[in-house]
């Protein structure tokens, strides 16, 4: 895959005003770490929050083509206006779906916020909740601007994915009804990858994109999943690539790394694969309550195609763990430890960005830079998607492991 004329984008993240997010998130910090990561454009996130929107307007200047630039001594860094909302409503059963919004301009963002102000509050959380039906919301957004892009977020997660086991639908058509024609993409989420989504026929003509849903600016969160676009500085051209499924590909974590891949109970320290869940009748053997059904199980429930099926228009993707996770395996301590940071900073000093290290730097160049052979081997294994992961479940991250069985 030639990435020489590409733009790596992370368009779904959060500000310090979203719950369970770092209170130190600022636009300058996001830019600092996006540059270290090798990201080429970020979503602003949380445009609905009044104070964060003030920051967006303060720090970013428009290029009049839908990109907004932060400028400092290192140059200009681009953003597009974006955010995530939660729709909660009753339709046969309680529905809770998260949607990523990509917005063509600040002016349109202001109009959307005026619309939300007729529906409820948006000052209490960066990801506000509204009681609006999915198809009605799409229709209302298109009345404001046909350039607003609406992407169902992390579509398989149990509680807030459109296909989620706890509150989702069995199809996009069921959720969006006649407005399904205006849903051009879905977001995989960390607990699924493109091959899992290729098993659903309804998704064969829909773009499959990936973003981090990061709740901090640290590089093991920011850009951990991303979409690779052909280089552009135009919002219309960028969403055109989404709508025409003409972008280059995606960057994905191993789906087991996600926090909802397997079934289980966090409080019981218990997880299992779908086959075991079936044997257990869906009941936790420790607390005797129903298990939280994860993404792999839900995909199996809805899949129409066998594992390994690929659509003719399927995009290539890289399966990568964040570099901090690889280094943590190498040094044998946590991802945020001083020792891990020391190795990370040394690699960045030598090779400029994390994505360059993960995707581009040759084995010979690592050897010339006197990088430890064990670490080189781990980086190359990661590049090939061959580092095993003990699957996450019920809000618990998966754990990369060296060899051995991981329960797959």
C-alpha positions as CSV (number, residue, x, y, z in Angstrom):
1,X,0.0,0.0,0.0
2,X,1.6,3.3,-1.1
3,X,1.1,5.9,1.6
4,X,3.3,8.6,0.1
5,X,0.4,10.8,-0.9
6,X,-2.0,9.9,1.9
7,X,-3.6,11.6,4.9
8,X,-4.1,9.6,8.1
9,X,-7.2,10.9,9.8
10,X,-8.6,10.4,13.3
11,X,-12.0,12.1,13.2
12,X,-13.7,10.6,16.3
13,X,-12.2,11.6,19.6
14,X,-13.3,13.7,22.6
15,X,-12.5,16.8,24.6
16,X,-12.0,17.4,28.3
17,X,-15.8,18.0,28.5
18,X,-16.9,14.5,27.7
19,X,-17.4,12.1,30.6
20,X,-14.5,9.7,31.4
21,X,-12.0,11.8,29.5
22,X,-8.8,13.4,30.5
23,X,-9.3,16.9,32.0
24,X,-6.0,18.0,30.4
25,X,-7.2,17.7,26.8
26,X,-6.6,20.9,24.9
27,X,-6.3,21.7,21.2
28,X,-2.5,22.4,21.5
29,X,-2.0,19.0,23.3
30,X,-4.0,17.2,20.7
31,X,-1.8,18.8,18.0
32,X,1.4,18.0,19.8
33,X,0.6,14.3,20.1
34,X,-1.0,13.9,16.7
35,X,2.3,15.1,15.2
36,X,4.2,12.6,17.2
37,X,1.8,9.9,16.1
38,X,1.9,10.8,12.5
39,X,-1.7,11.8,12.1
40,X,-2.4,14.2,9.3
41,X,-5.8,15.6,10.3
42,X,-8.0,15.4,13.5
43,X,-11.6,15.9,14.2
44,X,-12.2,18.7,16.6
45,X,-14.6,16.5,18.6
46,X,-17.4,17.7,20.9
47,X,-18.5,20.8,18.8
48,X,-21.8,20.7,20.6
49,X,-20.2,21.7,24.0
50,X,-20.4,25.5,24.3
51,X,-17.0,26.0,26.1
52,X,-15.1,23.6,23.8
53,X,-16.7,25.3,20.8
54,X,-15.2,28.6,22.1
55,X,-11.8,26.9,22.1
56,X,-12.4,25.7,18.5
57,X,-13.2,29.2,17.4
58,X,-10.3,30.6,19.4
59,X,-7.5,28.3,18.2
60,X,-8.5,27.3,14.6
61,X,-8.7,29.3,11.4
62,X,-10.6,28.3,8.3
63,X,-9.0,27.7,4.9
64,X,-12.5,28.4,3.4
65,X,-12.6,24.7,2.2
66,X,-13.8,23.1,5.4
67,X,-10.4,22.5,7.0
68,X,-9.5,24.5,10.1
69,X,-5.9,25.1,11.1
70,X,-4.0,25.4,14.4
71,X,-0.8,27.3,13.8
72,X,2.3,27.4,16.0
73,X,6.1,27.6,15.5
74,X,6.0,24.1,14.0
75,X,3.5,25.1,11.3
76,X,-0.1,24.5,10.6
77,X,-2.1,21.4,11.6
78,X,-5.6,20.7,10.2
79,X,-8.8,19.8,11.8
80,X,-12.4,19.3,10.6
81,X,-15.4,20.0,12.8
82,X,-16.7,16.9,14.3
83,X,-18.5,15.4,17.3
84,X,-20.4,12.5,18.7
85,X,-24.0,12.4,20.0
86,X,-26.1,9.9,21.8
87,X,-29.7,9.2,20.7
88,X,-31.8,7.4,23.4
89,X,-35.4,6.6,22.7
90,X,-38.0,3.9,22.8
91,X,-38.8,1.9,19.6
92,X,-40.2,-1.5,20.6
93,X,-37.4,-1.5,23.3
94,X,-35.0,1.1,24.7
95,X,-32.6,2.2,22.0
96,X,-29.2,3.9,22.6
97,X,-27.1,4.7,19.6
98,X,-24.0,6.8,19.2
99,X,-23.4,8.8,16.0
100,X,-20.3,10.5,14.7
101,X,-21.0,13.8,13.0
102,X,-18.6,15.4,10.5
103,X,-19.5,19.1,9.8
104,X,-18.5,21.2,6.8
105,X,-18.1,24.5,8.7
106,X,-18.3,26.4,12.0
107,X,-21.4,28.2,10.6
108,X,-23.1,24.8,10.0
109,X,-22.0,23.7,13.5
110,X,-23.8,26.7,15.0
111,X,-27.0,25.9,13.1
112,X,-26.9,22.3,14.4
113,X,-26.4,23.6,17.9
114,X,-29.5,25.8,17.5
115,X,-31.4,22.7,16.4
116,X,-30.2,20.8,19.5
117,X,-31.2,23.6,21.7
118,X,-34.8,22.9,20.7
119,X,-34.4,19.3,21.8
120,X,-32.6,19.5,25.1
121,X,-29.4,20.6,26.9
122,X,-25.9,20.3,25.4
123,X,-23.8,22.0,28.1
124,X,-23.4,19.1,30.6
125,X,-21.4,16.7,28.4
126,X,-19.3,16.7,25.3
127,X,-21.4,13.9,24.0
128,X,-24.9,15.0,24.7
129,X,-28.0,12.8,24.8
130,X,-31.2,13.6,22.8
131,X,-34.5,11.7,22.4
132,X,-34.6,11.7,18.6
133,X,-35.4,8.8,16.4
134,X,-32.5,7.7,14.1
135,X,-34.2,8.3,10.8
136,X,-35.7,11.6,12.0
137,X,-32.3,12.8,13.0
138,X,-30.8,12.1,9.6
139,X,-33.6,13.8,7.9
140,X,-33.3,16.9,10.1
141,X,-29.6,17.2,9.6
142,X,-30.0,17.1,5.8
143,X,-32.4,20.0,6.1
144,X,-29.5,22.0,7.7
145,X,-26.9,20.8,5.2
146,X,-26.5,17.9,2.8
147,X,-22.8,18.0,3.6
148,X,-23.2,16.8,7.2
149,X,-21.9,13.3,7.4
150,X,-23.5,10.9,9.9
151,X,-21.6,7.8,10.7
152,X,-22.9,5.2,13.2
153,X,-20.2,4.9,15.8
154,X,-18.5,1.7,17.0
155,X,-21.5,-0.2,15.6
156,X,-21.1,-3.5,17.5
157,X,-20.5,-2.4,21.1
158,X,-23.2,-3.7,23.4
159,X,-24.6,-0.6,25.0
160,X,-24.4,2.1,22.3
161,X,-23.7,0.5,18.9
162,X,-26.4,0.4,16.3
163,X,-25.9,-3.4,16.2
164,X,-25.2,-3.7,19.9
165,X,-26.5,-6.7,21.9
166,X,-28.1,-4.6,24.6
167,X,-29.9,-1.8,22.8
168,X,-29.2,-2.0,19.1
169,X,-31.0,-3.0,16.0
170,X,-30.6,-6.0,13.7
171,X,-30.0,-3.9,10.6
172,X,-29.3,-0.3,9.6
173,X,-32.5,-0.3,7.7
174,X,-34.4,-1.0,10.9
175,X,-32.8,2.0,12.5
176,X,-32.7,4.6,9.7
177,X,-35.6,3.4,7.6
178,X,-35.9,5.4,4.4
179,X,-32.9,7.5,5.4
180,X,-30.6,4.6,5.1
181,X,-29.7,5.9,1.6
182,X,-28.0,8.8,3.4
183,X,-25.8,6.6,5.7
184,X,-22.6,6.2,3.7
185,X,-20.3,4.7,6.3
186,X,-20.0,2.8,9.6
187,X,-17.3,2.9,12.2
188,X,-15.8,-0.5,13.1
189,X,-15.0,0.3,16.7
190,X,-12.0,-1.4,18.4
191,X,-13.7,-4.7,19.1
192,X,-14.4,-5.4,15.4
193,X,-12.4,-5.2,12.2
194,X,-13.3,-5.0,8.5
195,X,-13.5,-8.8,7.9
196,X,-16.0,-9.1,10.7
197,X,-18.2,-6.4,9.1
198,X,-17.8,-8.0,5.6
199,X,-19.9,-10.9,6.9
200,X,-23.0,-8.6,6.9
201,X,-24.5,-8.2,3.4
202,X,-26.1,-4.8,4.3
203,X,-22.6,-3.3,4.6
204,X,-21.3,-4.4,1.2
205,X,-21.9,-1.0,-0.4
206,X,-21.1,1.1,2.7
207,X,-17.7,2.5,3.6
208,X,-16.1,0.9,6.6
209,X,-14.0,3.5,8.4
210,X,-12.1,3.5,11.7
211,X,-11.3,6.2,14.2
212,X,-9.9,6.0,17.8
213,X,-12.8,7.3,20.0
214,X,-9.9,8.5,22.1
215,X,-10.6,9.9,25.6
216,X,-7.1,11.4,26.0
217,X,-4.2,12.7,23.8
218,X,-1.7,10.0,24.6
219,X,-0.4,8.2,21.6
220,X,-1.6,4.7,22.7
221,X,-5.1,6.2,22.5
222,X,-5.0,8.9,19.8
223,X,-5.0,7.4,16.3
224,X,-5.0,3.8,17.6
225,X,-7.6,3.3,14.8
226,X,-7.7,5.7,11.8
227,X,-8.7,6.0,8.2
228,X,-6.2,6.6,5.4
229,X,-7.4,9.1,2.8
230,X,-5.9,10.4,-0.4
231,X,-4.3,13.7,0.5
232,X,-6.6,16.7,0.5
233,X,-7.3,20.0,2.2
234,X,-11.0,20.1,1.3
235,X,-13.8,18.8,3.5
236,X,-15.9,18.1,0.4
237,X,-13.2,16.0,-1.1
238,X,-12.6,14.1,2.2
239,X,-16.3,13.2,2.7
240,X,-16.5,12.5,-1.0
241,X,-14.0,9.7,-0.4
242,X,-16.2,8.4,2.3
243,X,-19.4,8.6,0.2
244,X,-17.7,7.0,-2.8
245,X,-15.7,4.5,-0.8
246,X,-12.6,5.7,-2.6
247,X,-10.3,6.3,0.4
248,X,-7.2,4.2,0.7
249,X,-7.8,1.9,3.7
250,X,-7.9,1.8,7.5
251,X,-5.7,1.2,10.5
252,X,-7.2,-1.2,13.0
253,X,-6.2,-2.7,16.3
254,X,-6.6,-6.5,16.8
255,X,-10.4,-6.7,17.6
256,X,-9.5,-8.6,20.7
257,X,-7.8,-5.5,22.0
258,X,-11.2,-3.8,22.3
259,X,-13.1,-3.7,25.5
260,X,-16.2,-5.5,24.3
261,X,-14.8,-8.3,22.0
262,X,-15.6,-11.3,24.2
263,X,-18.6,-12.0,26.4
264,X,-18.2,-11.8,30.1
265,X,-18.6,-9.9,33.4
266,X,-16.0,-7.4,34.5
267,X,-17.0,-7.6,38.2
268,X,-16.7,-11.4,38.1
269,X,-13.3,-11.4,36.3
270,X,-14.9,-13.8,33.8
271,X,-14.9,-13.9,30.0
272,X,-15.5,-16.5,27.3
273,X,-16.0,-16.9,23.6
274,X,-19.4,-17.3,22.0
275,X,-19.3,-21.1,22.0
276,X,-18.7,-21.2,25.8
277,X,-21.5,-18.6,26.3
278,X,-23.9,-21.0,24.4
279,X,-22.8,-23.9,26.6
280,X,-23.5,-21.7,29.7
281,X,-26.9,-20.6,28.4
282,X,-25.7,-17.0,28.5
283,X,-25.4,-17.1,32.3
284,X,-22.3,-16.1,34.2
285,X,-21.1,-19.1,36.2
286,X,-20.0,-16.9,39.1
287,X,-22.9,-14.5,39.8
288,X,-25.6,-16.4,37.9
289,X,-26.7,-13.3,36.0
290,X,-26.8,-12.8,32.2
291,X,-23.4,-12.2,30.6
292,X,-22.7,-9.0,28.7
293,X,-22.7,-10.3,25.1
294,X,-19.7,-9.0,23.2
295,X,-19.0,-8.1,19.6
296,X,-17.8,-11.4,18.3
297,X,-20.9,-13.1,19.5
298,X,-23.2,-10.5,18.1
299,X,-21.4,-10.6,14.7
300,X,-21.9,-14.4,14.7
301,X,-25.6,-13.9,15.4
302,X,-26.2,-11.5,12.5
303,X,-23.6,-12.8,10.0
304,X,-24.9,-13.9,6.6
305,X,-21.4,-14.8,5.2
306,X,-18.9,-17.3,6.4
307,X,-15.7,-16.1,8.3
308,X,-13.1,-15.1,5.7
309,X,-15.7,-13.7,3.2
310,X,-14.6,-10.6,1.4
311,X,-16.6,-8.2,-0.7
312,X,-15.3,-7.1,-4.1
313,X,-15.0,-3.5,-3.0
314,X,-13.4,-4.3,0.4
315,X,-10.6,-1.9,1.5
316,X,-7.2,-3.0,2.6
317,X,-6.3,-2.4,6.3
318,X,-3.4,-2.6,8.7
319,X,-3.8,-4.5,11.9
320,X,-1.6,-2.8,14.5
321,X,-1.2,-2.4,18.2
322,X,-0.1,1.0,19.5
323,X,3.7,1.3,19.7
324,X,3.5,1.7,23.5
325,X,1.9,-1.8,23.8
326,X,4.7,-3.3,21.7
327,X,7.4,-1.6,23.8
328,X,5.6,-2.7,27.0
329,X,5.8,-6.3,25.8
330,X,9.5,-5.7,25.2
331,X,10.4,-4.1,28.5
332,X,8.0,-6.1,30.6
333,X,6.3,-3.1,32.3
334,X,3.2,-1.0,31.8
335,X,2.6,1.3,28.8
336,X,2.8,4.5,30.9
337,X,6.0,3.5,32.7
338,X,9.1,5.6,32.6
339,X,11.0,2.7,31.0
340,X,8.4,2.3,28.2
341,X,8.5,6.1,27.6
342,X,12.3,6.1,27.4
343,X,12.3,3.5,24.6
344,X,9.4,5.2,22.9
345,X,11.1,8.7,23.0
346,X,14.3,7.2,21.6
347,X,12.5,5.6,18.7
348,X,10.6,8.9,17.9
349,X,13.9,10.9,18.1
350,X,15.4,8.5,15.5
351,X,12.4,7.9,13.2
352,X,10.1,11.0,13.7
353,X,6.6,9.5,14.0
354,X,4.9,6.4,15.5
355,X,3.2,5.5,12.2
356,X,6.5,5.7,10.4
357,X,7.9,3.3,12.9
358,X,4.9,1.0,12.8
359,X,4.5,1.0,9.0
360,X,7.5,2.2,7.1
361,X,10.9,1.9,8.8
362,X,12.9,-1.1,7.3
363,X,14.5,-3.8,9.3
364,X,17.9,-2.6,8.0
365,X,17.2,0.9,9.2
366,X,16.3,-0.3,12.7
367,X,19.5,-2.3,12.8
368,X,21.6,0.6,11.6
369,X,20.1,2.7,14.4
370,X,21.2,0.0,16.9
371,X,17.6,-0.9,18.0
372,X,17.5,-4.1,20.1
373,X,16.8,-7.2,17.9
374,X,14.0,-8.4,20.2
375,X,12.2,-5.0,19.8
376,X,12.7,-5.0,16.0
377,X,11.2,-8.5,15.8
378,X,8.2,-7.3,17.9
379,X,7.7,-4.3,15.7
380,X,7.8,-6.4,12.5
381,X,5.4,-9.0,14.0
382,X,3.0,-6.2,14.9
383,X,3.3,-4.9,11.3
384,X,2.2,-8.3,10.1
385,X,-0.7,-8.4,12.7
386,X,0.9,-11.4,14.4
387,X,1.0,-10.4,18.0
388,X,-1.5,-12.4,20.0
389,X,-4.1,-10.6,22.2
390,X,-6.1,-12.0,25.1
391,X,-9.6,-10.7,24.2
392,X,-11.2,-7.8,26.1
393,X,-14.7,-8.0,27.5
394,X,-17.4,-6.0,29.4
395,X,-15.3,-2.8,29.5
396,X,-11.9,-4.5,30.0
397,X,-9.1,-4.0,27.4
398,X,-7.6,-6.9,25.7
399,X,-4.0,-7.7,26.6
400,X,-1.2,-8.4,24.1
401,X,0.8,-11.5,25.0
402,X,4.0,-13.2,23.9
403,X,3.2,-16.6,22.6
404,X,0.9,-19.2,24.3
405,X,-2.8,-19.6,24.2
406,X,-5.1,-16.6,24.5
407,X,-8.4,-18.4,24.3
408,X,-9.2,-17.9,20.7
